[in-house]
Amino acid sequence: MSVQSDRVPEVYDKVITAEYKALLQKALLKECKRILQEVPPEREYHYWDVYVGFMIGPKTALKIAEEYIDSALASYHATNPSLPADPSLPAHIENECGFLCTAVGLHAVVARVKYHVGDYETSNHSLHLLRTHFAHSAFAPRTPSELLYGRAGLLYALNYTEPLFSSLSDNFTLPSNPVPSAESSHHSHRILRNNDKHPTSEYSSSKIHQIISSIFDATIENGIRTASDAGLSAKTPLIWKWHETFYLGAAHGAAGILTVLLSFPDKVREYRDIIKRAIDFVLFETRGENGNWMSSLDSGKTDLVQFCHGAPGIVFLACKAYEVFKEARYLEIATEAAMFVHDYGILRKGVGLCHGISGNAYVFLILFKITNERKYLEWTVEFMDACLQWEQLTEKRQFRVPDRPWSVWEGLGGAVWLLTDVLFWENEIFKGFPGLSDIQST
């Protein structure tokens, strides 16, 4: 298998013909209008986070993001108390810092969208909150390390916004002990403080790298300690818990955490051995007899085949491991997992990213980007075509209606992501997780 260059591969135009592209463009416009008509931003809509909100990012769908940003912020502030002047958080959210299901993701997308449209004051305010209040929560004893609510999500958010941090106008200090013990007083470990009113922008930029490094270290330490406490160190040096369960998938589990960690190559080199051993455990030691991967070590069940649990999330980890370590076995296991996803077929849980068709289609899209193999693009189209028929299939009760049917991670917004990424290939900057493409600032 050959790894493709950055240009659009020749096979793309053979599968995504001009006629088919016109059909997709029409569908994309229709679905964007549908979301705006069904859930106008002025309507009271309490779902402001990335998971069930409308935090859509690529330029083609930026209109939706712009329409909903202010509404989402207003909804968030209406349901959450004002943040204190110091970096500490109210008790009910002090252990939350994930990208998808906490205010971290909201402010990360606000920062990028507002920067893109020229509202630098709002963008910088969100950046300030990310590197003070929410970075502070990463070091609280009860903070998890997974993607939706925990440290991996904050690492993703900081990586996502890192190019903007040079515009910050204040500074912070780092903790001497990055992971306070459960017995320690939360307030005795003041993680982040304003201590310089007029630092240079270069200083702020360098400091954000330091805090990323510190959160990375905290995530590794949490994984080592959890594996040791559970008596699993002989099997894997790193494992994490969410709600007292050893999840393995991309949403709450090890696959998602490790995929995010691999996005920081300098830090990966510091922990190369234990990270690789943990990856190998997840990829090669937790596969069931049916060919799928366990959703958790506790249950051993292999019945879920969706981004959040099972083979799809495994593909993203394996592809990222292949990118970082250049070992063919990682690409081989990714192709095996993708084949399982394809053979399993179309999910009936809707068209969203988390447990719907769009999330599984991204499995094939990322492999096509790596290999240039036509079958992966054809499989993407196969699943995407099912997304285009969502309305008819829902009426026939072949698809379930998600709880938030217009949102990105549960509903139609996920199909908009997929359509955008397939249509505007040369403009898309794919970062390894479905639906989390960068907003271009040029």
URLINKA-V638883 format. One record per residue. N is the residue number from 1. RES is the residue in one letter. PHI is phi in radians with two decimals (* if undefined). D_LAST is the distance of its C-alpha to the last C-alpha in whole Angstrom. Layout:
n = (N/N)
res = (RES/RES)
phi = (PHI/PHI)
d_last = (D_LAST/D_LAST)
This chain:
n = (1/2/3/4/5/6/7/8/9/10/11/12/13/14/15/16/17/18/19/20/21/22/23/24/25/26/27/28/29/30/31/32/33/34/35/36/37/38/39/40/41/42/43/44/45/46/47/48/49/50/51/52/53/54/55/56/57/58/59/60/61/62/63/64/65/66/67/68/69/70/71/72/73/74/75/76/77/78/79/80/81/82/83/84/85/86/87/88/89/90/91/92/93/94/95/96/97/98/99/100/101/102/103/104/105/106/107/108/109/110/111/112/113/114/115/116/117/118/119/120/121/122/123/124/125/126/127/128/129/130/131/132/133/134/135/136/137/138/139/140/141/142/143/144/145/146/147/148/149/150/151/152/153/154/155/156/157/158/159/160/161/162/163/164/165/166/167/168/169/170/171/172/173/174/175/176/177/178/179/180/181/182/183/184/185/186/187/188/189/190/191/192/193/194/195/196/197/198/199/200/201/202/203/204/205/206/207/208/209/210/211/212/213/214/215/216/217/218/219/220/221/222/223/224/225/226/227/228/229/230/231/232/233/234/235/236/237/238/239/240/241/242/243/244/245/246/247/248/249/250/251/252/253/254/255/256/257/258/259/260/261/262/263/264/265/266/267/268/269/270/271/272/273/274/275/276/277/278/279/280/281/282/283/284/285/286/287/288/289/290/291/292/293/294/295/296/297/298/299/300/301/302/303/304/305/306/307/308/309/310/311/312/313/314/315/316/317/318/319/320/321/322/323/324/325/326/327/328/329/330/331/332/333/334/335/336/337/338/339/340/341/342/343/344/345/346/347/348/349/350/351/352/353/354/355/356/357/358/359/360/361/362/363/364/365/366/367/368/369/370/371/372/373/374/375/376/377/378/379/380/381/382/383/384/385/386/387/388/389/390/391/392/393/394/395/396/397/398/399/400/401/402/403/404/405/406/407/408/409/410/411/412/413/414/415/416/417/418/419/420/421/422/423/424/425/426/427/428/429/430/431/432/433/434/435/436/437/438/439/440/441/442)
res = (M/S/V/Q/S/D/R/V/P/E/V/Y/D/K/V/I/T/A/E/Y/K/A/L/L/Q/K/A/L/L/K/E/C/K/R/I/L/Q/E/V/P/P/E/R/E/Y/H/Y/W/D/V/Y/V/G/F/M/I/G/P/K/T/A/L/K/I/A/E/E/Y/I/D/S/A/L/A/S/Y/H/A/T/N/P/S/L/P/A/D/P/S/L/P/A/H/I/E/N/E/C/G/F/L/C/T/A/V/G/L/H/A/V/V/A/R/V/K/Y/H/V/G/D/Y/E/T/S/N/H/S/L/H/L/L/R/T/H/F/A/H/S/A/F/A/P/R/T/P/S/E/L/L/Y/G/R/A/G/L/L/Y/A/L/N/Y/T/E/P/L/F/S/S/L/S/D/N/F/T/L/P/S/N/P/V/P/S/A/E/S/S/H/H/S/H/R/I/L/R/N/N/D/K/H/P/T/S/E/Y/S/S/S/K/I/H/Q/I/I/S/S/I/F/D/A/T/I/E/N/G/I/R/T/A/S/D/A/G/L/S/A/K/T/P/L/I/W/K/W/H/E/T/F/Y/L/G/A/A/H/G/A/A/G/I/L/T/V/L/L/S/F/P/D/K/V/R/E/Y/R/D/I/I/K/R/A/I/D/F/V/L/F/E/T/R/G/E/N/G/N/W/M/S/S/L/D/S/G/K/T/D/L/V/Q/F/C/H/G/A/P/G/I/V/F/L/A/C/K/A/Y/E/V/F/K/E/A/R/Y/L/E/I/A/T/E/A/A/M/F/V/H/D/Y/G/I/L/R/K/G/V/G/L/C/H/G/I/S/G/N/A/Y/V/F/L/I/L/F/K/I/T/N/E/R/K/Y/L/E/W/T/V/E/F/M/D/A/C/L/Q/W/E/Q/L/T/E/K/R/Q/F/R/V/P/D/R/P/W/S/V/W/E/G/L/G/G/A/V/W/L/L/T/D/V/L/F/W/E/N/E/I/F/K/G/F/P/G/L/S/D/I/Q/S/T)
phi = (*/-1.74/-1.53/-1.29/-1.47/-1.29/-1.29/-1.18/-1.19/-1.04/-1.15/-1.01/-1.22/-1.36/-1.67/-1.62/-1.21/-1.04/-1.15/-1.20/-1.10/-1.09/-1.10/-1.16/-1.09/-1.12/-1.15/-1.09/-1.08/-1.08/-1.25/-1.10/-1.11/-1.07/-1.10/-1.13/-1.33/-1.34/-2.29/-1.09/-1.08/-1.35/-1.26/-1.21/-2.34/-1.49/-1.65/-1.82/-1.46/-1.13/-1.14/-2.02/-1.71/-2.19/-1.44/-1.64/-1.95/-1.02/-0.97/-1.06/-1.75/-1.08/-0.96/-1.14/-1.05/-1.07/-1.08/-1.76/-0.99/-1.13/-1.14/-1.12/-1.09/-1.09/-1.14/-1.11/-1.18/-1.27/-1.87/-2.29/-1.17/-1.04/-1.27/-1.21/-1.21/-1.50/-1.28/-1.23/-2.07/-0.97/-0.98/-1.30/-2.26/-1.23/-1.88/-2.09/-2.65/-1.35/-1.33/-1.51/-2.11/-2.31/-1.15/-1.01/-1.11/-0.98/-1.26/-1.13/-1.24/-0.99/-1.04/-1.24/-1.16/-1.13/-1.11/-1.07/-1.64/1.61/-1.62/-1.27/-1.12/-1.15/-1.03/-1.17/-1.10/-1.17/-1.08/-1.04/-1.13/-1.08/-1.58/-1.99/-1.02/-1.41/-1.15/-1.00/-1.18/-1.11/-1.82/-1.23/-1.02/-1.66/-1.21/-1.35/-1.97/-1.39/-1.38/-1.26/-2.14/-2.09/-1.05/-1.06/-1.15/-1.20/-1.03/-1.07/-1.08/-1.20/-1.15/-1.16/-1.83/-0.90/-1.09/-1.56/-1.23/-1.15/-1.55/-1.13/-2.04/-2.47/-2.54/-2.63/-2.01/-1.79/-1.30/-1.31/-2.06/-1.22/-2.24/-1.08/-1.26/-1.08/-1.45/-1.30/-1.25/-1.01/-1.37/-1.39/-1.96/-1.25/-1.29/-2.24/-2.34/-1.35/-2.38/-2.66/-1.35/-2.38/-1.34/-1.37/-1.12/-1.08/-1.14/-1.06/-1.11/-1.17/-1.20/-1.17/-1.17/-1.16/-1.25/-1.03/-1.06/-1.18/-1.20/-1.02/-1.04/-1.12/-1.17/-1.10/-1.05/-1.08/-1.18/-1.14/-1.13/-1.17/-1.11/-1.16/-1.08/-1.57/1.23/-1.87/-1.06/-1.22/-1.59/-2.64/-1.31/-2.32/-2.70/-2.30/-2.02/-2.36/0.90/1.13/-2.19/-1.51/-1.24/-2.04/-1.39/-1.41/-1.37/-1.85/-2.04/-1.10/-1.07/-1.17/-1.09/-1.15/-1.06/-1.16/-1.00/-1.18/-1.38/-2.13/-1.01/-1.11/-1.27/-1.04/-1.08/-1.17/-2.10/-0.92/-1.12/-1.27/-1.17/-1.12/-1.14/-1.17/-1.05/-1.09/-1.08/-1.12/-1.30/-1.97/-2.03/-2.10/-1.58/-1.49/-1.13/-1.42/1.71/-1.63/-1.79/-1.09/-1.35/-2.71/-1.17/-1.16/-1.55/1.24/-1.30/-2.24/-1.73/-1.87/-2.23/-2.71/-0.91/-1.23/-2.50/1.79/-0.98/-1.00/-1.12/-1.10/-1.05/-1.12/-1.12/-1.11/-1.16/-1.18/-1.11/-1.12/-1.07/-1.42/-1.76/1.05/-1.80/-1.05/-1.12/-1.26/-1.21/-1.12/-1.23/-1.12/-1.19/-1.15/-1.15/-1.12/-1.06/-1.10/-1.07/-1.14/-1.18/-1.13/1.70/-1.34/-1.24/-1.88/-1.68/1.80/-1.90/-1.25/-1.51/-1.23/-2.36/-2.23/-1.17/-1.04/-1.04/-1.25/-1.12/-1.10/-0.99/-1.30/-1.13/-1.19/-1.23/-1.12/-1.11/-1.44/-1.84/1.17/-1.35/-1.03/-1.05/-1.24/-1.21/-1.13/-1.18/-1.04/-1.10/-1.00/-1.28/-1.14/-1.05/-1.13/-1.11/-1.17/-1.75/-1.01/-1.18/-1.12/-1.21/-1.23/-1.06/-1.44/1.12/-1.47/-1.97/-1.40/-1.60/-1.12/-1.06/-2.09/-1.18/-1.79/-1.35/-1.33/-1.53/-1.95/-2.36/-1.09/-0.99/-1.14/-1.16/-1.10/-0.97/-1.09/-1.01/-1.11/-1.19/-1.31/-1.23/-1.91/-0.97/-1.24/-1.73/-1.61/-1.99/-1.53/-1.98/1.92/-2.11/-1.07/1.40/-2.06/-1.16/-1.25/-1.47/-1.33/-1.79/-1.71)
d_last = (33/30/27/24/21/18/18/20/23/26/28/25/25/29/29/26/28/26/29/28/24/25/27/25/22/25/26/22/23/26/25/23/25/28/26/25/29/31/29/28/26/29/31/33/31/32/29/26/26/23/26/28/25/22/19/17/14/12/10/14/16/13/16/19/17/17/20/22/20/22/25/25/25/28/30/29/30/33/34/34/35/33/32/35/34/34/32/35/35/37/39/38/35/35/35/32/29/27/24/25/28/28/26/24/22/22/20/18/16/17/15/12/12/13/11/8/11/11/15/15/19/19/16/18/21/20/19/23/25/23/24/28/29/28/28/31/32/32/35/37/40/40/36/35/33/32/28/29/31/31/29/28/26/25/24/21/20/20/18/16/15/16/13/13/17/17/16/20/23/26/27/29/32/33/36/39/39/36/38/41/44/45/48/46/45/42/42/43/40/38/35/32/33/32/33/32/30/29/27/24/21/21/24/23/20/23/25/23/23/27/27/25/28/31/30/30/33/34/33/35/38/38/38/41/43/43/44/47/48/48/50/47/46/48/46/43/42/39/40/38/40/39/41/44/43/42/39/37/34/31/31/34/35/35/32/29/30/30/27/25/27/26/23/24/26/27/29/30/32/34/35/35/38/39/35/36/39/38/36/39/41/38/38/41/44/43/43/46/48/46/43/41/40/42/40/42/44/47/47/47/46/44/43/40/37/34/31/32/36/37/35/32/31/33/31/28/29/31/28/26/30/30/26/27/31/31/34/35/37/34/33/36/37/33/34/38/36/34/37/39/36/36/40/40/38/37/37/38/36/34/30/28/27/29/33/32/31/27/27/30/28/25/28/28/24/24/27/26/23/25/28/27/30/31/33/30/28/31/32/28/29/32/31/28/31/33/30/30/34/34/35/38/39/39/41/43/43/42/39/39/37/35/36/32/32/28/27/24/26/30/29/27/24/24/25/22/20/22/21/18/17/20/19/15/16/14/11/12/13/16/18/21/22/22/20/18/15/12/9/6/4/0)
